[in-house]
Structures are given as structure tokens and as C-alpha cells.
């Protein structure tokens, strides 16, 4: 997942668990996720990263694009759009 200044590898371990890792490996965490299928190849993925921080992704694998909404404890929201590149 490439949001420009922010890049992450997402490893979906199951339908309820995912590990994300930054390119250098210094930012990695396994989180419990909730996945909702919107339509074929499009999913909404939700998780909380820390107390008070929530992330909602719309992942469109058909068009290879992801939209991220990160809700921070101070009430601010980061909205990002980035490219999805499958890794096999």
C-alpha cells in the first residue's frame, strides 16, 4: 500500500487478523480487523491501532487503489488515497 510518504505492507493472516509493516520494518503491528465485503474485489477493513486511534480502509483490489481514514485521539482525521500492489 503506497500513500506517497507513507507505505505499508499488509499481511492478512486471517479474516480477523492483519499485520502491517513499514518498508524499514520499524513500524509493525498485528491487529484484529473487521472486514466487510462491499462488492467483488472491494472491502472495508476496520481496526483500532492504539487506544483512541481508529483506521478504516476501503481497499479496491480491482482498481488497485486504497482509501484510508485514520481517526486520531485528538479528534483529527487523516484521509489518504494510495496504490495497492499485490505481493505474491
N, CA, C and O atoms as a GROMACS GRO file, in nm:
protein
  352
    1UNK      N    1   0.085  -0.114   0.000
    1UNK     CA    2   0.000   0.000   0.000
    1UNK      C    3   0.091   0.122   0.000
    1UNK      O    4   0.175   0.138   0.088
    2UNK      N    5   0.073   0.209  -0.099
    2UNK     CA    6   0.162   0.324  -0.116
    2UNK      C    7   0.081   0.452  -0.113
    2UNK      O    8   0.008   0.484  -0.207
    3UNK      N    9   0.094   0.526  -0.003
    3UNK     CA   10   0.027   0.654   0.013
    3UNK      C   11   0.124   0.771  -0.010
    3UNK      O   12   0.100   0.881   0.039
    4UNK      N   13   0.230   0.748  -0.081
    4UNK     CA   14   0.330   0.852  -0.103
    4UNK      C   15   0.432   0.851   0.009
    4UNK      O   16   0.524   0.770   0.008
    5UNK      N   17   0.417   0.942   0.105
    5UNK     CA   18   0.511   0.948   0.218
    5UNK      C   19   0.495   0.830   0.313
    5UNK      O   20   0.588   0.796   0.386
    6UNK      N   21   0.379   0.767   0.313
    6UNK     CA   22   0.355   0.651   0.398
    6UNK      C   23   0.334   0.528   0.310
    6UNK      O   24   0.254   0.529   0.217
    7UNK      N   25   0.408   0.422   0.342
    7UNK     CA   26   0.396   0.295   0.270
    7UNK      C   27   0.388   0.182   0.373
    7UNK      O   28   0.455   0.186   0.476
    8UNK      N   29   0.306   0.084   0.342
    8UNK     CA   30   0.291  -0.030   0.432
    8UNK      C   31   0.269  -0.157   0.354
    8UNK      O   32   0.207  -0.158   0.247
    9UNK      N   33   0.320  -0.265   0.409
    9UNK     CA   34   0.286  -0.398   0.360
    9UNK      C   35   0.178  -0.450   0.452
    9UNK      O   36   0.192  -0.446   0.574
   10UNK      N   37   0.068  -0.499   0.394
   10UNK     CA   38  -0.041  -0.556   0.471
   10UNK      C   39  -0.041  -0.707   0.450
   10UNK      O   40  -0.052  -0.754   0.337
   11UNK      N   41  -0.029  -0.781   0.558
   11UNK     CA   42  -0.035  -0.926   0.554
   11UNK      C   43  -0.162  -0.970   0.624
   11UNK      O   44  -0.172  -0.964   0.747
   12UNK      N   45  -0.260  -1.016   0.545
   12UNK     CA   46  -0.386  -1.063   0.602
   12UNK      C   47  -0.365  -1.208   0.646
   12UNK      O   48  -0.359  -1.298   0.563
   13UNK      N   49  -0.355  -1.227   0.776
   13UNK     CA   50  -0.327  -1.359   0.831
   13UNK      C   51  -0.453  -1.446   0.837
   13UNK      O   52  -0.445  -1.568   0.829
   14UNK      N   53  -0.567  -1.381   0.850
   14UNK     CA   54  -0.697  -1.450   0.850
   14UNK      C   55  -0.802  -1.343   0.822
   14UNK      O   56  -0.768  -1.228   0.794
   15UNK      N   57  -0.928  -1.380   0.829
   15UNK     CA   58  -1.034  -1.282   0.806
   15UNK      C   59  -1.052  -1.189   0.926
   15UNK      O   60  -1.131  -1.095   0.920
   16UNK      N   61  -0.977  -1.215   1.036
   16UNK     CA   62  -0.990  -1.132   1.155
   16UNK      C   63  -0.857  -1.076   1.205
   16UNK      O   64  -0.854  -1.009   1.309
   17UNK      N   65  -0.748  -1.103   1.134
   17UNK     CA   66  -0.616  -1.058   1.181
   17UNK      C   67  -0.527  -1.015   1.064
   17UNK      O   68  -0.520  -1.082   0.961
   18UNK      N   69  -0.460  -0.901   1.082
   18UNK     CA   70  -0.371  -0.847   0.981
   18UNK      C   71  -0.247  -0.790   1.049
   18UNK      O   72  -0.254  -0.737   1.159
   19UNK      N   73  -0.132  -0.803   0.981
   19UNK     CA   74  -0.010  -0.739   1.026
   19UNK      C   75   0.030  -0.635   0.924
   19UNK      O   76   0.038  -0.665   0.804
   20UNK      N   77   0.055  -0.512   0.969
   20UNK     CA   78   0.107  -0.411   0.878
   20UNK      C   79   0.250  -0.379   0.917
   20UNK      O   80   0.286  -0.379   1.035
   21UNK      N   81   0.332  -0.352   0.814
   21UNK     CA   82   0.474  -0.328   0.835
   21UNK      C   83   0.520  -0.216   0.742
   21UNK      O   84   0.487  -0.217   0.624
   22UNK      N   85   0.595  -0.121   0.796
   22UNK     CA   86   0.654  -0.016   0.712
   22UNK      C   87   0.773  -0.074   0.637
   22UNK      O   88   0.826  -0.178   0.677
   23UNK      N   89   0.818  -0.008   0.528
   23UNK     CA   90   0.928  -0.064   0.448
   23UNK      C   91   1.054  -0.096   0.528
   23UNK      O   92   1.117  -0.199   0.503
   24UNK      N   93   1.093  -0.013   0.623
   24UNK     CA   94   1.212  -0.040   0.703
   24UNK      C   95   1.190  -0.139   0.815
   24UNK      O   96   1.285  -0.183   0.879
   25UNK      N   97   1.063  -0.175   0.839
   25UNK     CA   98   1.031  -0.270   0.944
   25UNK      C   99   1.025  -0.210   1.083
   25UNK      O  100   1.001  -0.283   1.180
   26UNK      N  101   1.045  -0.077   1.095
   26UNK     CA  102   1.045  -0.016   1.228
   26UNK      C  103   0.904   0.010   1.280
   26UNK      O  104   0.886   0.035   1.399
   27UNK      N  105   0.805   0.004   1.194
   27UNK     CA  106   0.666   0.024   1.236
   27UNK      C  107   0.588  -0.100   1.193
   27UNK      O  108   0.547  -0.111   1.078
   28UNK      N  109   0.568  -0.192   1.286
   28UNK     CA  110   0.493  -0.313   1.256
   28UNK      C  111   0.400  -0.345   1.372
   28UNK      O  112   0.435  -0.325   1.489
   29UNK      N  113   0.282  -0.395   1.338
   29UNK     CA  114   0.187  -0.431   1.443
   29UNK      C  115   0.086  -0.529   1.385
   29UNK      O  116   0.044  -0.516   1.270
   30UNK      N  117   0.047  -0.626   1.466
   30UNK     CA  118  -0.060  -0.717   1.430
   30UNK      C  119  -0.186  -0.669   1.500
   30UNK      O  120  -0.186  -0.643   1.620
   31UNK      N  121  -0.294  -0.656   1.422
   31UNK     CA  122  -0.419  -0.601   1.475
   31UNK      C  123  -0.535  -0.693   1.442
   31UNK      O  124  -0.532  -0.769   1.345
   32UNK      N  125  -0.637  -0.686   1.525
   32UNK     CA  126  -0.763  -0.755   1.498
   32UNK      C  127  -0.843  -0.666   1.403
   32UNK      O  128  -0.856  -0.546   1.427
   33UNK      N  129  -0.897  -0.725   1.296
   33UNK     CA  130  -0.968  -0.648   1.196
   33UNK      C  131  -1.112  -0.696   1.181
   33UNK      O  132  -1.146  -0.810   1.215
   34UNK      N  133  -1.195  -0.607   1.131
   34UNK     CA  134  -1.330  -0.641   1.088
   34UNK      C  135  -1.337  -0.610   0.940
   34UNK      O  136  -1.308  -0.498   0.898
   35UNK      N  137  -1.374  -0.709   0.860
   35UNK     CA  138  -1.377  -0.694   0.715
   35UNK      C  139  -1.522  -0.703   0.667
   35UNK      O  140  -1.596  -0.794   0.705
   36UNK      N  141  -1.560  -0.607   0.583
   36UNK     CA  142  -1.692  -0.608   0.521
   36UNK      C  143  -1.674  -0.605   0.370
   36UNK      O  144  -1.610  -0.515   0.316
   37UNK      N  145  -1.729  -0.703   0.303
   37UNK     CA  146  -1.723  -0.706   0.157
   37UNK      C  147  -1.827  -0.608   0.103
   37UNK      O  148  -1.945  -0.620   0.134
   38UNK      N  149  -1.782  -0.512   0.023
   38UNK     CA  150  -1.872  -0.414  -0.036
   38UNK      C  151  -1.928  -0.468  -0.168
   38UNK      O  152  -2.048  -0.461  -0.193
   39UNK      N  153  -1.839  -0.522  -0.250
   39UNK     CA  154  -1.873  -0.587  -0.377
   39UNK      C  155  -1.750  -0.669  -0.416
   39UNK      O  156  -1.649  -0.663  -0.346
   40UNK      N  157  -1.756  -0.745  -0.523
   40UNK     CA  158  -1.636  -0.822  -0.560
   40UNK      C  159  -1.513  -0.732  -0.571
   40UNK      O  160  -1.517  -0.628  -0.637
   41UNK      N  161  -1.406  -0.772  -0.507
   41UNK     CA  162  -1.276  -0.703  -0.506
   41UNK      C  163  -1.273  -0.572  -0.429
   41UNK      O  164  -1.173  -0.500  -0.436
   42UNK      N  165  -1.380  -0.536  -0.356
   42UNK     CA  166  -1.382  -0.412  -0.276
   42UNK      C  167  -1.422  -0.447  -0.133
   42UNK      O  168  -1.527  -0.508  -0.109
   43UNK      N  169  -1.336  -0.407  -0.039
   43UNK     CA  170  -1.358  -0.439   0.102
   43UNK      C  171  -1.338  -0.318   0.190
   43UNK      O  172  -1.254  -0.233   0.162
   44UNK      N  173  -1.416  -0.310   0.296
   44UNK     CA  174  -1.393  -0.212   0.402
   44UNK      C  175  -1.327  -0.288   0.516
   44UNK      O  176  -1.378  -0.390   0.561
   45UNK      N  177  -1.213  -0.237   0.563
   45UNK     CA  178  -1.138  -0.302   0.670
   45UNK      C  179  -1.123  -0.202   0.784
   45UNK      O  180  -1.078  -0.090   0.764
   46UNK      N  181  -1.162  -0.244   0.904
   46UNK     CA  182  -1.157  -0.157   1.022
   46UNK      C  183  -1.068  -0.220   1.128
   46UNK      O  184  -1.068  -0.342   1.147
   47UNK      N  185  -0.989  -0.134   1.196
   47UNK     CA  186  -0.916  -0.178   1.315
   47UNK      C  187  -0.884  -0.057   1.402
   47UNK      O  188  -0.887   0.057   1.356
   48UNK      N  189  -0.853  -0.086   1.529
   48UNK     CA  190  -0.803   0.020   1.618
   48UNK      C  191  -0.657  -0.011   1.643
   48UNK      O  192  -0.620  -0.124   1.676
   49UNK      N  193  -0.575   0.090   1.626
   49UNK     CA  194  -0.431   0.070   1.638
   49UNK      C  195  -0.382   0.090   1.780
   49UNK      O  196  -0.301   0.011   1.829
   50UNK      N  197  -0.429   0.191   1.845
   50UNK     CA  198  -0.395   0.219   1.984
   50UNK      C  199  -0.521   0.273   2.049
   50UNK      O  200  -0.622   0.296   1.982
   51UNK      N  201  -0.516   0.293   2.179
   51UNK     CA  202  -0.632   0.350   2.246
   51UNK      C  203  -0.666   0.484   2.182
   51UNK      O  204  -0.585   0.576   2.183
   52UNK      N  205  -0.786   0.493   2.128
   52UNK     CA  206  -0.831   0.620   2.071
   52UNK      C  207  -0.791   0.644   1.926
   52UNK      O  208  -0.823   0.750   1.873
   53UNK      N  209  -0.724   0.551   1.861
   53UNK     CA  210  -0.688   0.566   1.721
   53UNK      C  211  -0.757   0.455   1.641
   53UNK      O  212  -0.739   0.336   1.669
   54UNK      N  213  -0.836   0.496   1.540
   54UNK     CA  214  -0.913   0.400   1.461
   54UNK      C  215  -0.882   0.419   1.313
   54UNK      O  216  -0.861   0.531   1.267
   55UNK      N  217  -0.881   0.310   1.241
   55UNK     CA  218  -0.848   0.313   1.099
   55UNK      C  219  -0.958   0.241   1.021
   55UNK      O  220  -1.000   0.132   1.058
   56UNK      N  221  -1.003   0.306   0.913
   56UNK     CA  222  -1.098   0.244   0.821
   56UNK      C  223  -1.039   0.256   0.681
   56UNK      O  224  -1.012   0.367   0.633
   57UNK      N  225  -1.020   0.142   0.616
   57UNK     CA  226  -0.971   0.139   0.478
   57UNK      C  227  -1.083   0.093   0.387
   57UNK      O  228  -1.163   0.006   0.424
   58UNK      N  229  -1.088   0.150   0.270
   58UNK     CA  230  -1.163   0.091   0.160
   58UNK      C  231  -1.056   0.043   0.063
   58UNK      O  232  -0.979   0.122   0.010
   59UNK      N  233  -1.052  -0.086   0.041
   59UNK     CA  234  -0.949  -0.147  -0.044
   59UNK      C  235  -1.015  -0.201  -0.169
   59UNK      O  236  -1.093  -0.296  -0.164
   60UNK      N  237  -0.983  -0.139  -0.281
   60UNK     CA  238  -1.040  -0.175  -0.411
   60UNK      C  239  -0.933  -0.248  -0.491
   60UNK      O  240  -0.853  -0.186  -0.562
   61UNK      N  241  -0.932  -0.380  -0.477
   61UNK     CA  242  -0.829  -0.459  -0.542
   61UNK      C  243  -0.847  -0.462  -0.694
   61UNK      O  244  -0.749  -0.476  -0.766
   62UNK      N  245  -0.969  -0.448  -0.743
   62UNK     CA  246  -0.994  -0.446  -0.886
   62UNK      C  247  -0.930  -0.326  -0.954
   62UNK      O  248  -0.874  -0.337  -1.063
   63UNK      N  249  -0.938  -0.209  -0.888
   63UNK     CA  250  -0.879  -0.086  -0.943
   63UNK      C  251  -0.744  -0.053  -0.881
   63UNK      O  252  -0.682   0.048  -0.916
   64UNK      N  253  -0.697  -0.139  -0.790
   64UNK     CA  254  -0.565  -0.125  -0.724
   64UNK      C  255  -0.549   0.009  -0.654
   64UNK      O  256  -0.447   0.076  -0.668
   65UNK      N  257  -0.652   0.047  -0.577
   65UNK     CA  258  -0.647   0.172  -0.503
   65UNK      C  259  -0.703   0.149  -0.362
   65UNK      O  260  -0.793   0.068  -0.342
   66UNK      N  261  -0.648   0.222  -0.265
   66UNK     CA  262  -0.695   0.215  -0.126
   66UNK      C  263  -0.723   0.354  -0.075
   66UNK      O  264  -0.652   0.449  -0.108
   67UNK      N  265  -0.826   0.366   0.005
   67UNK     CA  266  -0.861   0.490   0.072
   67UNK      C  267  -0.852   0.463   0.221
   67UNK      O  268  -0.910   0.367   0.270
   68UNK      N  269  -0.780   0.547   0.292
   68UNK     CA  270  -0.760   0.528   0.435
   68UNK      C  271  -0.813   0.648   0.512
   68UNK      O  272  -0.789   0.763   0.474
   69UNK      N  273  -0.886   0.620   0.618
   69UNK     CA  274  -0.934   0.723   0.710
   69UNK      C  275  -0.882   0.686   0.847
   69UNK      O  276  -0.919   0.582   0.902
   70UNK      N  277  -0.796   0.771   0.903
   70UNK     CA  278  -0.735   0.745   1.032
   70UNK      C  279  -0.787   0.850   1.130
   70UNK      O  280  -0.762   0.969   1.114
   71UNK      N  281  -0.858   0.804   1.231
   71UNK     CA  282  -0.917   0.891   1.332
   71UNK      C  283  -0.825   0.892   1.454
   71UNK      O  284  -0.805   0.788   1.518
   72UNK      N  285  -0.769   1.008   1.486
   72UNK     CA  286  -0.669   1.021   1.592
   72UNK      C  287  -0.734   1.063   1.724
   72UNK      O  288  -0.843   1.119   1.724
   73UNK      N  289  -0.667   1.035   1.836
   73UNK     CA  290  -0.724   1.067   1.968
   73UNK      C  291  -0.759   1.214   1.987
   73UNK      O  292  -0.848   1.246   2.066
   74UNK      N  293  -0.689   1.305   1.918
   74UNK     CA  294  -0.719   1.448   1.934
   74UNK      C  295  -0.840   1.493   1.854
   74UNK      O  296  -0.874   1.612   1.854
   75UNK      N  297  -0.906   1.399   1.784
   75UNK     CA  298  -1.025   1.432   1.707
   75UNK      C  299  -0.997   1.462   1.560
   75UNK      O  300  -1.090   1.476   1.481
   76UNK      N  301  -0.871   1.472   1.523
   76UNK     CA  302  -0.838   1.499   1.383
   76UNK      C  303  -0.847   1.370   1.301
   76UNK      O  304  -0.846   1.260   1.355
   77UNK      N  305  -0.856   1.388   1.170
   77UNK     CA  306  -0.868   1.275   1.079
   77UNK      C  307  -0.767   1.292   0.966
   77UNK      O  308  -0.754   1.401   0.909
   78UNK      N  309  -0.696   1.186   0.935
   78UNK     CA  310  -0.608   1.184   0.817
   78UNK      C  311  -0.680   1.103   0.710
   78UNK      O  312  -0.724   0.991   0.735
   79UNK      N  313  -0.690   1.161   0.592
   79UNK     CA  314  -0.752   1.090   0.479
   79UNK      C  315  -0.646   1.073   0.370
   79UNK      O  316  -0.586   1.171   0.326
   80UNK      N  317  -0.623   0.950   0.329
   80UNK     CA  318  -0.518   0.920   0.232
   80UNK      C  319  -0.576   0.835   0.119
   80UNK      O  320  -0.670   0.759   0.138
   81UNK      N  321  -0.518   0.850   0.002
   81UNK     CA  322  -0.550   0.767  -0.113
   81UNK      C  323  -0.419   0.714  -0.167
   81UNK      O  324  -0.323   0.789  -0.183
   82UNK      N  325  -0.414   0.584  -0.196
   82UNK     CA  326  -0.288   0.528  -0.242
   82UNK      C  327  -0.307   0.408  -0.331
   82UNK      O  328  -0.418   0.358  -0.350
   83UNK      N  329  -0.197   0.362  -0.386
   83UNK     CA  330  -0.196   0.249  -0.478
   83UNK      C  331  -0.180   0.118  -0.403
   83UNK      O  332  -0.106   0.110  -0.305
   84UNK      N  333  -0.251   0.016  -0.450
   84UNK     CA  334  -0.235  -0.120  -0.399
   84UNK      C  335  -0.154  -0.200  -0.499
   84UNK      O  336  -0.184  -0.202  -0.618
   85UNK      N  337  -0.051  -0.266  -0.450
   85UNK     CA  338   0.031  -0.352  -0.534
   85UNK      C  339   0.033  -0.490  -0.472
   85UNK      O  340   0.088  -0.507  -0.363
   86UNK      N  341  -0.026  -0.590  -0.539
   86UNK     CA  342  -0.022  -0.725  -0.481
   86UNK      C  343   0.120  -0.780  -0.473
   86UNK      O  344   0.200  -0.759  -0.564
   87UNK      N  345   0.148  -0.850  -0.364
   87UNK     CA  346   0.276  -0.918  -0.346
   87UNK      C  347   0.243  -1.066  -0.332
   87UNK      O  348   0.168  -1.104  -0.242
   88UNK      N  349   0.298  -1.146  -0.417
   88UNK     CA  350   0.267  -1.290  -0.416
   88UNK      C  351   0.382  -1.368  -0.359
   88UNK      O  352   0.375  -1.491  -0.350
   0.00000   0.00000   0.00000
